[in-house]
Amino acid sequence: MPRAAIQSSQRVAPTLLVRGLPIERLPYLLLLPSLTLICLIELYPFLSGVSYSLHKGTLLSTGNFVALDNYVRLFNSPDFYNSLSFSFFFALFNVVFSYLIGLGLALFLNLDFPGRGLCRVLLLIPWIVPAVVSIVSWKWLIADRGGLVNIILATFGLGPIYFLSQSGWAMVAVIVIKIWRSFPFMMLSLLAQLQVIDRTLYEAGKLDGASHWQLFWHITLPHLKNISIVQAILMVIWSINDFETPFLLTQGGPSNATENLILLSYRYTFGRNDIGRGSAVAILTLVLLVVLATLMLHQQRKIA
Amino acid sequence: MKFNFKWLLLLVGLAVVFIVDFPILTVILNSFRTTDSILSSRNILPDQPTLTNYFYINTRTHFWTFLLNSGIVALASTALGTGLAALAGFAMSRFRLRVLGIYNQALLIVQMFPLILAIIPLFVMFRRLDLVNNFVPVILVYTVTQLPFATWMLRSYFDSVPKELDEAARVDGCSRLRGFVQIVLPLSTPGIAAVAIFSFLFSYNEFFISSVFLRDENRMTMPVGIQSFMQQYSTDWGGLMASAALAMVPTLILFLFIQKYMISGATAGAVKG
C-alpha cells in the first residue's frame, strides 16, 4: 500500500485527467474562496458597471436605459479628452523617468562599496511611506508662502512660483512627485536582475578586450530586457490607475489640469451623482489598460 | 587607491540618499517646530525643538482612533488575504491543471483592474445594505487587491519546499491538506511572514478605498484622517507634520523587517506574470 501510494503520488498531478481517474477536488476547493471573493469584489462590479454605463442613473437609483448615450457624450466632451491626455502624459513621463533614474541607481548600487545595503534600504523609503505622508511633505516644500522651494528661489531673486494654482506647474508637480514615489520600485527590480547576471560573462568580455560601454550594451542591457518590459507594463498600469497622487495634491485642479481618468470618473460619480458617465469612464479606462498591456506583452514576445 | 574609490562611492551614495529622502526628513524635522517657525525660519533644523504639535494631536484630534481603525482594517485584510493566497498558492505550486492557468490570468486582470470600477457598484450595494462607514467592504476590497501579488509570492515560496516532503507525509497516511498545513506551511514561515507584512503595509498605507467607504470621523483610517486634517487645517503645518511623522512610524518599523525580502518581492509579479 505505501509503495503504491508513492508511485501514484509521483504521477498524480499531470496524468490524473488523462487516465480517467476520479478528478481530484482539492485544487478546486483551494481556489474556491479566493475566486468567490474575486467574483464578489471585481466580477460583479464589472458587470454592474457595464450596466450602469448604459443607464442614466444616480447613486440612489439605476435610472433609465440610454444605450450608448453616456459614451457618446463622453466622446463629445472636452473633459474626457483632457483627462485622457493627462493620463497619457502622466504615465509616459512616469515610466520614462522612473526607468532612467531606477536604472542609474540600480547600476550604482550594483557596484561594490561599503554601506550599499544601507543606501538601498534608504532609497526605498519614498516608495513605502503612505502617499498621504509624502503629499504632506511635498505640499509644504512647494507651498506658495513659506515653502522651501520658494524660499530658495527668493534668495536667488526668483519666483515665487505658485505651483498648485498654475495649470502647467501643477502638472509638473504631480508628475515629479509620482516619479519620486515610483522610481524605487523600478530600481529594486532592475537591481534584482543585475545581481543574477553571470559574472563570468563580464570576465570573458574583458578578456576579449570589450570596453565598459560595450559590456553594458552587449551583456547588461540584453539581460535587463525582459524585466524592463514587464516593469514598464506594471508602471503604465499603476500610473493610469493612480488616484492618490493627483487627488491628494491638487484634487484634479486647477481647472481640471491634473484630472486623470480615475479622478474624472470619481468626480462624475461622487461629485455630480452621475454613475452612468462615471462608470462609462471607468469601463473605458479598463479597456485602455487591457489594450495597452496586450500590446506591450505582444511586443515583449516579439523581442524575447 | 582602490580603497579610496570605494569610500568615495559611499559618499556619493549618501548624498543621493539625502536628496531622495529629503522630503521625508523635512516631515520629521518640521514636526518638532511650531507652525510659525516652519513658515518663517530659514533653518532646516528646528531652532527650538518643541513637542507642542504632538501634544496637540494627542489631545485635540482623533489621531489614536485613526490608528486603531487602520490597525483593524489592515490586520483583518492581511489575515484574510494571506490565508486565501496561501490556499491558492499551494494549489498552483503542487497541481498542474488548466483551471490554474485560467486562475493565473484572472489574477493578472485583478492586478490591472481600475479600483474606481469596483468602488462605484460596491458603494451602491453596500449603501443599500447600510454598510457605509463599516469596515467590511474596505477589508474585502483590500483582500482582493492583495491577492495577485500575495499568491504569486507564496507560490514561489511553496515551490522551494521539496515536493518529496509532502509526498512522504502522504505515504504515512496524511491527507494532502494536512501535509500542506503540517509540513509545507511551517517550512515557509519566513516567506509567509514577509507576504503578510507586505499586505499589511499596503492596507495601512491605502487611501482611495477607505476615503470612499469610511466618511465618519470615528471610522476613518489614518490616511483618510490626515487628509481631512489637510482640508480642515490646511495652514496648521505643525499638526500636519506631526501626524504624518507618527503615521509613518509603523510603516518604517515593518519595512525594516521585510527589507531583505524586498528583492524577491519586486520580481515576484514579473517572473510569474
Boltz contact constraints between the chains, C-beta under 6 A:
constraints:
  - contact:
      token1: [A, 2]
      token2: [B, 171]
      max_distance: 6.0
  - contact:
      token1: [A, 5]
      token2: [B, 171]
      max_distance: 6.0
  - contact:
      token1: [A, 6]
      token2: [B, 171]
      max_distance: 6.0
  - contact:
      token1: [A, 9]
      token2: [B, 167]
      max_distance: 6.0
  - contact:
      token1: [A, 9]
      token2: [B, 170]
      max_distance: 6.0
  - contact:
      token1: [A, 13]
      token2: [B, 95]
      max_distance: 6.0
  - contact:
      token1: [A, 13]
      token2: [B, 96]
      max_distance: 6.0
  - contact:
      token1: [A, 14]
      token2: [B, 96]
      max_distance: 6.0
  - contact:
      token1: [A, 26]
      token2: [B, 176]
      max_distance: 6.0
  - contact:
      token1: [A, 27]
      token2: [B, 91]
      max_distance: 6.0
  - contact:
      token1: [A, 27]
      token2: [B, 95]
      max_distance: 6.0
  - contact:
      token1: [A, 27]
      token2: [B, 97]
      max_distance: 6.0
  - contact:
      token1: [A, 30]
      token2: [B, 87]
      max_distance: 6.0
  - contact:
      token1: [A, 30]
      token2: [B, 91]
      max_distance: 6.0
  - contact:
      token1: [A, 31]
      token2: [B, 88]
      max_distance: 6.0
  - contact:
      token1: [A, 31]
      token2: [B, 91]
      max_distance: 6.0
  - contact:
      token1: [A, 31]
      token2: [B, 103]
      max_distance: 6.0
  - contact:
      token1: [A, 33]
      token2: [B, 84]
      max_distance: 6.0
  - contact:
      token1: [A, 34]
      token2: [B, 84]
      max_distance: 6.0
  - contact:
      token1: [A, 34]
      token2: [B, 88]
      max_distance: 6.0
  - contact:
      token1: [A, 34]
      token2: [B, 147]
      max_distance: 6.0
  - contact:
      token1: [A, 37]
      token2: [B, 144]
      max_distance: 6.0
  - contact:
      token1: [A, 38]
      token2: [B, 144]
      max_distance: 6.0
  - contact:
      token1: [A, 41]
      token2: [B, 140]
      max_distance: 6.0
  - contact:
      token1: [A, 41]
      token2: [B, 141]
      max_distance: 6.0
  - contact:
      token1: [A, 41]
      token2: [B, 144]
      max_distance: 6.0
  - contact:
      token1: [A, 42]
      token2: [B, 113]
      max_distance: 6.0
  - contact:
      token1: [A, 42]
      token2: [B, 118]
      max_distance: 6.0
  - contact:
      token1: [A, 45]
      token2: [B, 118]
      max_distance: 6.0
  - contact:
      token1: [A, 45]
      token2: [B, 121]
      max_distance: 6.0
  - contact:
      token1: [A, 45]
      token2: [B, 122]
      max_distance: 6.0
  - contact:
      token1: [A, 48]
      token2: [B, 121]
      max_distance: 6.0
  - contact:
      token1: [A, 49]
      token2: [B, 117]
      max_distance: 6.0
  - contact:
      token1: [A, 49]
      token2: [B, 121]
      max_distance: 6.0
  - contact:
      token1: [A, 111]
      token2: [B, 9]
      max_distance: 6.0
  - contact:
      token1: [A, 113]
      token2: [B, 6]
      max_distance: 6.0
  - contact:
      token1: [A, 113]
      token2: [B, 9]
      max_distance: 6.0
  - contact:
      token1: [A, 113]
      token2: [B, 10]
      max_distance: 6.0
  - contact:
      token1: [A, 114]
      token2: [B, 10]
      max_distance: 6.0
  - contact:
      token1: [A, 115]
      token2: [B, 10]
      max_distance: 6.0
  - contact:
      token1: [A, 119]
      token2: [B, 13]
      max_distance: 6.0
  - contact:
      token1: [A, 119]
      token2: [B, 17]
      max_distance: 6.0
  - contact:
      token1: [A, 121]
      token2: [B, 259]
      max_distance: 6.0
  - contact:
      token1: [A, 122]
      token2: [B, 17]
      max_distance: 6.0
  - contact:
      token1: [A, 122]
      token2: [B, 21]
      max_distance: 6.0
  - contact:
      token1: [A, 123]
      token2: [B, 20]
      max_distance: 6.0
  - contact:
      token1: [A, 125]
      token2: [B, 21]
      max_distance: 6.0
  - contact:
      token1: [A, 125]
      token2: [B, 24]
      max_distance: 6.0
  - contact:
      token1: [A, 128]
      token2: [B, 255]
      max_distance: 6.0
  - contact:
      token1: [A, 129]
      token2: [B, 248]
      max_distance: 6.0
  - contact:
      token1: [A, 129]
      token2: [B, 251]
      max_distance: 6.0
  - contact:
      token1: [A, 130]
      token2: [B, 205]
      max_distance: 6.0
  - contact:
      token1: [A, 130]
      token2: [B, 223]
      max_distance: 6.0
  - contact:
      token1: [A, 131]
      token2: [B, 207]
      max_distance: 6.0
  - contact:
      token1: [A, 132]
      token2: [B, 207]
      max_distance: 6.0
  - contact:
      token1: [A, 132]
      token2: [B, 223]
      max_distance: 6.0
  - contact:
      token1: [A, 132]
      token2: [B, 226]
      max_distance: 6.0
  - contact:
      token1: [A, 132]
      token2: [B, 227]
      max_distance: 6.0
  - contact:
      token1: [A, 133]
      token2: [B, 244]
      max_distance: 6.0
  - contact:
      token1: [A, 133]
      token2: [B, 247]
      max_distance: 6.0
  - contact:
      token1: [A, 133]
      token2: [B, 248]
      max_distance: 6.0
  - contact:
      token1: [A, 136]
      token2: [B, 240]
      max_distance: 6.0
  - contact:
      token1: [A, 136]
      token2: [B, 244]
      max_distance: 6.0
  - contact:
      token1: [A, 137]
      token2: [B, 23]
      max_distance: 6.0
  - contact:
      token1: [A, 137]
      token2: [B, 26]
      max_distance: 6.0
  - contact:
      token1: [A, 137]
      token2: [B, 27]
      max_distance: 6.0
  - contact:
      token1: [A, 138]
      token2: [B, 23]
      max_distance: 6.0
  - contact:
      token1: [A, 140]
      token2: [B, 237]
      max_distance: 6.0
  - contact:
      token1: [A, 141]
      token2: [B, 23]
      max_distance: 6.0
  - contact:
      token1: [A, 146]
      token2: [B, 39]
      max_distance: 6.0
  - contact:
      token1: [A, 188]
      token2: [B, 262]
      max_distance: 6.0
  - contact:
      token1: [A, 188]
      token2: [B, 266]
      max_distance: 6.0
  - contact:
      token1: [A, 189]
      token2: [B, 266]
      max_distance: 6.0
  - contact:
      token1: [A, 189]
      token2: [B, 267]
      max_distance: 6.0
  - contact:
      token1: [A, 192]
      token2: [B, 263]
      max_distance: 6.0
  - contact:
      token1: [A, 192]
      token2: [B, 266]
      max_distance: 6.0
  - contact:
      token1: [A, 192]
      token2: [B, 267]
      max_distance: 6.0
  - contact:
      token1: [A, 227]
      token2: [B, 270]
      max_distance: 6.0
  - contact:
      token1: [A, 230]
      token2: [B, 270]
      max_distance: 6.0
  - contact:
      token1: [A, 230]
      token2: [B, 273]
      max_distance: 6.0
  - contact:
      token1: [A, 237]
      token2: [B, 112]
      max_distance: 6.0
  - contact:
      token1: [A, 241]
      token2: [B, 114]
      max_distance: 6.0
  - contact:
      token1: [A, 243]
      token2: [B, 208]
      max_distance: 6.0
  - contact:
      token1: [A, 244]
      token2: [B, 207]
      max_distance: 6.0
  - contact:
      token1: [A, 244]
      token2: [B, 208]
      max_distance: 6.0
  - contact:
      token1: [A, 262]
      token2: [B, 116]
      max_distance: 6.0
  - contact:
      token1: [A, 265]
      token2: [B, 116]
      max_distance: 6.0
  - contact:
      token1: [A, 266]
      token2: [B, 116]
      max_distance: 6.0
  - contact:
      token1: [A, 269]
      token2: [B, 120]
      max_distance: 6.0
  - contact:
      token1: [A, 275]
      token2: [B, 120]
      max_distance: 6.0
  - contact:
      token1: [A, 278]
      token2: [B, 120]
      max_distance: 6.0
  - contact:
      token1: [A, 279]
      token2: [B, 120]
      max_distance: 6.0
  - contact:
      token1: [A, 282]
      token2: [B, 114]
      max_distance: 6.0
  - contact:
      token1: [A, 282]
      token2: [B, 116]
      max_distance: 6.0
  - contact:
      token1: [A, 282]
      token2: [B, 117]
      max_distance: 6.0
  - contact:
      token1: [A, 285]
      token2: [B, 114]
      max_distance: 6.0
  - contact:
      token1: [A, 286]
      token2: [B, 114]
      max_distance: 6.0
  - contact:
      token1: [A, 286]
      token2: [B, 117]
      max_distance: 6.0
  - contact:
      token1: [A, 289]
      token2: [B, 112]
      max_distance: 6.0
